[in-house]
Amino acid sequence: MGWRVKRSVAFSPLRLDGWFRKEYPEQEVVSRIEWHVEGDMGQWFTRLNDRVVLVHLVSEGERLVLKGRLEIPLDVWKPGSVQATPKPRQGVCFRHRTSEVIFSGKVGRAPEYGKNLVEGWLADMRSARHQPRTPSQQNAALRGSLNRIAKQMETASLHQAGIEAAELTETLDRIENLLDGGHHE
């Protein structure tokens, strides 16, 4: 009798999407990033239409059971209001206002990674909702994004934030050049 390897489908994308459809029937999963999966336990950052949800799920047979959730609706979020704090022997505590969820500390990522991911998603949602109409408003919005990224880079050395900052700087320079050239009559 030989050994058979049983593949776990506890957290297949299809199964996770089904769980989110049941929990948030009016929402669509825009993006999902895995924080940690081990055995029958999994933790994810999930971007929905108008909110970000951090979930800690456990697979119990055919069911996915919620062990912890932090839900941050866009309409109550303020920039910088998401906190990520390492807790010895517990993991990483993600907090918004008075709600929190504890994620595994075994991941090898800095807590700032998760905090910046959530803040970035929410900032993107807000800017998409309030798309500036004039070139000057677009310029101001890009300058705000550049400042946000610069602050993120101060707290954590993130390669992706550096790339995003460079792209925003290029875009900002192009818009400023267009604005400078567009005022000549």
Secondary structure in CASP SS format (residue, H / E / C, confidence):
PFRMAT SS
TARGET T0000
AUTHOR 0000-0000-0000
METHOD secondary structure of the structure
MODEL  1
M C 1.00
G C 1.00
W C 1.00
R C 1.00
V C 1.00
K C 1.00
R C 1.00
S C 1.00
V C 1.00
A C 1.00
F C 1.00
S C 1.00
P H 1.00
L H 1.00
R H 1.00
L H 1.00
D H 1.00
G H 1.00
W H 1.00
F H 1.00
R H 1.00
K H 1.00
E H 1.00
Y C 1.00
P C 1.00
E C 1.00
Q C 1.00
E C 1.00
V C 1.00
V C 1.00
S E 1.00
R E 1.00
I E 1.00
E E 1.00
W E 1.00
H E 1.00
V E 1.00
E E 1.00
G C 1.00
D C 1.00
M E 1.00
G E 1.00
Q E 1.00
W E 1.00
F E 1.00
T E 1.00
R E 1.00
L C 1.00
N C 1.00
D C 1.00
R E 1.00
V E 1.00
V E 1.00
L E 1.00
V E 1.00
H E 1.00
L E 1.00
V E 1.00
S E 1.00
E E 1.00
G C 1.00
E C 1.00
R E 1.00
L E 1.00
V E 1.00
L E 1.00
K E 1.00
G E 1.00
R E 1.00
L E 1.00
E E 1.00
I E 1.00
P E 1.00
L H 1.00
D H 1.00
V H 1.00
W C 1.00
K C 1.00
P C 1.00
G C 1.00
S C 1.00
V E 1.00
Q E 1.00
A E 1.00
T E 1.00
P E 1.00
K E 1.00
P C 1.00
R C 1.00
Q C 1.00
G E 1.00
V E 1.00
C E 1.00
F E 1.00
R E 1.00
H E 1.00
R C 1.00
T C 1.00
S E 1.00
E E 1.00
V E 1.00
I E 1.00
F E 1.00
S C 1.00
G C 1.00
K C 1.00
V C 1.00
G C 1.00
R C 1.00
A C 1.00
P H 1.00
E H 1.00
Y H 1.00
G H 1.00
K H 1.00
N H 1.00
L H 1.00
V H 1.00
E H 1.00
G H 1.00
W H 1.00
L H 1.00
A H 1.00
D H 1.00
M H 1.00
R H 1.00
S H 1.00
A H 1.00
R H 1.00
H C 1.00
Q C 1.00
P C 1.00
R C 1.00
T C 1.00
P H 1.00
S H 1.00
Q H 1.00
Q H 1.00
N H 1.00
A H 1.00
A H 1.00
L H 1.00
R H 1.00
G H 1.00
S H 1.00
L H 1.00
N H 1.00
R H 1.00
I H 1.00
A H 1.00
K H 1.00
Q H 1.00
M H 1.00
E H 1.00
T H 1.00
A C 1.00
S C 1.00
L C 1.00
H H 1.00
Q H 1.00
A H 1.00
G H 1.00
I H 1.00
E H 1.00
A H 1.00
A H 1.00
E H 1.00
L H 1.00
T H 1.00
E H 1.00
T H 1.00
L H 1.00
D H 1.00
R H 1.00
I H 1.00
E H 1.00
N H 1.00
L H 1.00
L H 1.00
D H 1.00
G H 1.00
G H 1.00
H C 1.00
H C 1.00
E C 1.00
END
